[in-house]
Amino acid sequence: MTPFIISQVLVAVAIGFDLMSFQFKDRRKIVACLFCAGTLISSHFILLEQWTAASLMIIATVRYFVSIFSTSLILKYIFCGASVISAVVTYAGLASIVSCFASIFQTVAAFNKDDRRLRELMIIGTALWLIHNYIVGSPTAVLMEALFIMSNLVGYYRYYFKKPVTL
C-alpha cells in the first residue's frame, strides 16, 4: 500500500469518531471523540508530507485532550499561539494559512464552555479544513469534513431546534 492509500484509510476511520462527536451533548464527550479523530488525522497528514497541517493536528490532538479537563482562557491563548508559530515555521503557501485559521477557530471552540458556541465555531473551522484538504488533494479528508459539518448540524438541530415529543 502506498502512503497515500494508508492516509486515506486513516481518515476513513477518523470519520467514525467525527460523526460520533457531535451526537453527544456533553462537551467533554465531544472533545474526547475529536481527540481520537485528531490522532488519526495528524498521522494522515504526516503520510501526505503536509507538515503545517500535521503539526497543527498534533497540536489540536493535545488541545482536545487538555480541553476535556479545562476550558482555561490561558490555555486557549497558548494553543492559538502554538498554532500560529507552527504555521509560520512550516509555512508552505495558501494551505498553511487556511489550516492555521481553521486551527484557531477550532481552538477557540474547544475551550468554549457552551456546547452550542462550540458547535458554531467548529462549523467555521471545519469549513476551512475542508478547503485546506481540497487544496492539498486529500479526497477522503474532504469527505470527512463535509460529513463532520453535517453531523454537527444534525446534532445542533437535535439539541436546539427539535421540539421534545410529549405523550
C-alpha positions in Angstrom: 0.0 0.0 0.0 1.2 3.5 -0.8 1.4 6.2 1.9 -1.5 8.0 0.1 -3.8 5.0 0.4 -2.8 4.4 4.0 -3.5 8.1 4.7 -7.0 7.8 3.2 -7.7 4.7 5.3 -6.7 6.6 8.5 -9.1 9.4 7.6 -11.9 6.9 6.9 -11.5 5.6 10.4 -11.4 9.1 11.8 -14.7 9.8 10.1 -16.4 7.5 12.6 -15.1 9.4 15.6 -16.0 12.7 13.9 -19.6 11.6 13.2 -20.0 10.3 16.8 -18.6 13.5 18.3 -21.5 15.9 17.7 -24.2 13.4 18.5 -23.3 13.9 22.2 -24.5 16.9 24.2 -21.7 16.8 26.8 -18.8 18.9 25.5 -16.3 16.5 27.2 -17.6 13.6 25.2 -17.5 15.7 22.1 -13.8 16.7 22.5 -12.8 13.1 23.6 -14.1 11.9 20.2 -12.2 14.8 18.5 -9.0 13.7 20.3 -9.3 10.2 18.8 -10.0 11.6 15.3 -7.2 14.1 15.6 -4.7 11.3 16.3 -5.6 9.6 13.0 -5.9 12.8 11.0 -2.4 14.0 12.1 -1.0 10.7 11.0 -2.8 11.1 7.7 -1.1 14.5 7.1 2.3 13.1 8.1 1.9 10.4 5.4 1.0 13.1 2.9 4.0 15.2 4.0 1.7 18.2 4.7 3.8 19.5 7.6 1.8 22.5 8.6 -1.4 20.5 8.7 0.4 17.6 10.5 1.8 19.9 13.2 -1.5 21.8 13.6 -3.3 18.5 14.0 -0.8 17.2 16.6 -1.4 20.5 18.5 -5.1 20.0 18.1 -4.9 16.5 19.4 -3.1 17.7 22.5 -5.6 20.6 22.7 -8.6 18.3 22.6 -7.2 16.1 25.3 -6.4 19.1 27.6 -9.8 20.7 26.9 -11.6 17.6 28.2 -10.4 18.8 31.6 -10.1 22.5 31.3 -11.6 25.5 29.5 -8.9 27.9 30.7 -8.6 31.1 28.7 -4.8 31.0 29.3 -4.7 27.5 27.7 -6.8 28.7 24.8 -4.3 31.5 24.0 -1.3 29.2 24.4 -2.8 26.8 21.9 -3.7 29.6 19.5 -0.1 30.9 19.8 1.3 27.5 19.2 -0.8 27.1 16.1 0.4 30.4 14.7 4.1 29.6 15.5 3.7 26.2 13.9 2.1 27.6 10.7 4.9 30.2 10.4 7.7 27.6 11.0 6.3 25.1 8.5 4.8 27.7 6.0 4.1 26.3 2.6 1.7 28.8 1.0 -2.0 29.1 1.0 -2.7 25.7 2.6 -0.7 26.8 5.6 -2.7 30.0 6.0 -6.1 28.3 5.6 -5.2 25.5 8.1 -3.8 28.0 10.6 -7.1 29.9 10.6 -9.0 26.6 10.8 -7.0 25.6 13.8 -7.6 28.9 15.6 -11.3 28.7 15.2 -11.3 25.1 16.5 -9.1 26.1 19.4 -11.5 28.8 20.5 -14.3 26.3 20.0 -12.6 23.6 22.1 -12.1 25.9 25.1 -15.7 27.2 25.0 -17.8 26.2 28.0 -21.0 26.4 26.0 -21.5 23.4 23.7 -23.8 25.5 21.4 -21.0 28.0 20.8 -18.5 25.1 20.4 -20.6 23.7 17.6 -20.9 27.0 15.8 -17.2 27.8 15.9 -16.4 24.2 14.8 -18.5 24.6 11.7 -16.3 27.6 10.6 -13.1 25.8 11.4 -14.3 22.6 9.7 -15.2 24.6 6.6 -11.7 26.0 6.5 -10.2 22.5 6.9 -12.4 21.3 4.1 -11.0 24.0 1.8 -7.5 23.1 3.0 -8.0 19.4 2.3 -9.2 20.2 -1.2 -6.1 22.3 -1.8 -3.7 19.5 -0.7 -5.6 16.8 -2.7 -7.0 14.5 0.0 -10.4 13.4 -1.2 -11.3 11.3 1.8 -10.4 14.2 4.1 -12.7 16.5 2.1 -15.5 13.9 2.5 -14.7 13.7 6.2 -15.0 17.4 6.8 -18.3 17.6 4.8 -19.7 14.7 6.9 -18.4 16.4 10.1 -20.3 19.6 9.2 -23.4 17.6 8.5 -23.1 15.6 11.8 -22.6 18.9 13.6 -25.7 20.4 12.0 -27.8 17.3 12.9 -26.6 17.5 16.5 -27.3 21.2 16.5 -30.8 20.6 15.2 -31.5 17.8 17.7 -30.4 19.9 20.7 -31.5 23.4 19.8 -34.4 23.3 17.3 -36.2 20.0 17.6 -39.2 20.2 20.0 -39.3 17.3 22.5 -42.0 14.8 21.9 -44.6 14.7 24.8 -47.0 11.9 25.1 
